[in-house]
Amino acid sequence: MRPALRQNPYDINTELYNYLIYSQLLECLHQIHNANILHCDIRPSNCLRFDDGWQIIDFDLAVPIPDSDIALGNNDSGTCTVYVGTQQHLCAGYKVQKFIEMSRKSKYELVNVNWTKTDDLEMLYVACLQLYNKFKRS
């Protein structure tokens, strides 16, 4: 199933429509993080438009923030599994790219990476830029 990316269903300009998308996705990420979950796989294909707005889907790689960290007041990080050479790896951000490069893992190997809420936010930023480019071209 491909996300409905090509059409602006509202009669508003593209910049305003992009702002609407990004604000809805940012609110979704905020709710995910408030539930002490790290998504670990935010990319354009995991951002879909439904009747009531845009949502983040696909929690297969999501991880809970450990209770021990929450008890210590550190509710910002967890361990995420990244699959080298996949779309998740390519969207995962500079920190993960350098980690994988330094560990010399080959394609489709699993790498455990210390993940933070900021990493999810960085992935959302990259996904939003990719969505923006799709709307700009259509």
C-alpha positions in Angstrom: 0.0 0.0 0.0 1.4 3.4 -1.0 0.6 6.5 1.0 -1.6 9.1 -0.5 1.1 11.7 -1.1 0.4 13.2 -4.5 -2.7 15.3 -3.9 -3.6 18.2 -1.7 -7.2 17.4 -0.6 -7.6 20.9 0.7 -7.9 24.1 -1.3 -4.8 25.7 0.2 -1.4 26.5 -1.1 1.4 23.9 -0.8 3.4 25.7 1.9 0.4 25.8 4.2 -0.5 22.2 3.4 3.1 21.1 4.3 2.8 23.0 7.6 -0.4 21.2 8.3 1.2 17.8 7.7 4.3 18.6 9.7 2.4 19.9 12.7 0.1 16.8 12.7 3.1 14.4 12.5 4.9 16.3 15.2 1.9 16.0 17.4 1.8 12.2 16.7 5.5 11.9 17.7 4.9 13.9 20.9 2.1 11.5 21.8 4.4 8.5 21.1 7.1 9.9 23.3 4.7 10.7 26.1 3.8 7.0 26.1 7.6 6.3 26.7 8.0 4.7 23.3 10.8 5.3 20.7 9.5 4.7 17.2 13.0 4.1 15.6 11.6 3.9 12.0 10.1 7.2 10.9 10.2 7.7 7.2 7.8 8.9 4.5 6.2 5.5 3.9 5.4 5.3 7.7 3.6 8.7 7.6 0.1 8.3 6.1 -2.9 10.5 5.6 -6.2 9.2 7.0 -9.6 10.9 7.0 -8.9 12.7 10.2 -5.3 13.8 9.3 -1.8 12.5 9.1 -0.5 9.7 11.4 2.7 7.8 12.1 2.3 4.1 11.6 4.4 0.9 11.7 5.6 0.2 15.2 7.4 -3.0 14.4 10.8 -1.6 15.3 9.5 0.6 18.2 11.0 0.1 21.6 9.8 1.1 25.0 12.0 3.3 27.2 13.2 0.9 30.0 11.4 1.3 33.3 14.8 1.5 35.1 15.7 4.6 33.1 12.3 6.2 33.7 12.7 5.6 37.5 16.1 7.3 37.4 14.6 10.3 35.6 16.1 9.4 32.2 13.1 9.0 29.9 14.9 10.0 26.8 16.7 6.9 25.4 16.5 3.2 24.7 18.2 0.6 22.5 16.9 0.3 18.9 17.7 -2.3 16.3 18.7 -0.9 13.0 18.9 -3.0 9.8 22.0 -2.0 7.9 21.4 -1.1 4.2 17.6 -0.6 4.5 15.5 2.5 4.2 15.4 2.7 8.0 19.2 2.8 8.0 19.3 5.5 5.3 16.8 7.7 7.1 18.3 7.1 10.6 20.5 10.1 10.9 24.1 11.1 11.1 24.8 9.5 14.5 23.6 6.1 13.3 25.3 6.4 9.9 28.7 7.0 11.6 28.1 4.2 14.1 27.3 1.7 11.3 30.3 3.0 9.2 32.7 2.6 12.2 31.4 -0.9 13.1 31.8 -2.1 9.4 28.6 -4.0 9.3 27.5 -5.5 6.1 24.1 -5.2 4.4 21.1 -6.5 6.4 23.0 -7.1 9.6 21.4 -6.0 12.8 23.0 -3.2 14.8 21.8 -2.2 18.3 22.1 1.5 18.7 21.4 3.7 21.7 18.4 5.7 20.5 16.9 8.9 21.9 13.8 11.0 21.3 16.0 13.4 19.4 16.9 10.7 16.9 13.2 10.1 16.3 12.8 13.9 15.8 15.7 13.9 13.4 14.1 11.1 11.4 10.8 13.0 11.3 12.6 16.1 10.0 14.2 14.0 7.2 10.9 12.4 6.4 9.2 15.8 6.2 11.8 17.1 3.8 11.3 14.1 1.6 7.5 14.6 1.7 8.0 18.3 0.9 10.0 17.4 -2.2 7.3 15.0 -3.3 4.6 17.7 -3.0 6.8 20.3 -4.6 7.2 18.1 -7.7 3.5 17.1 -8.0 
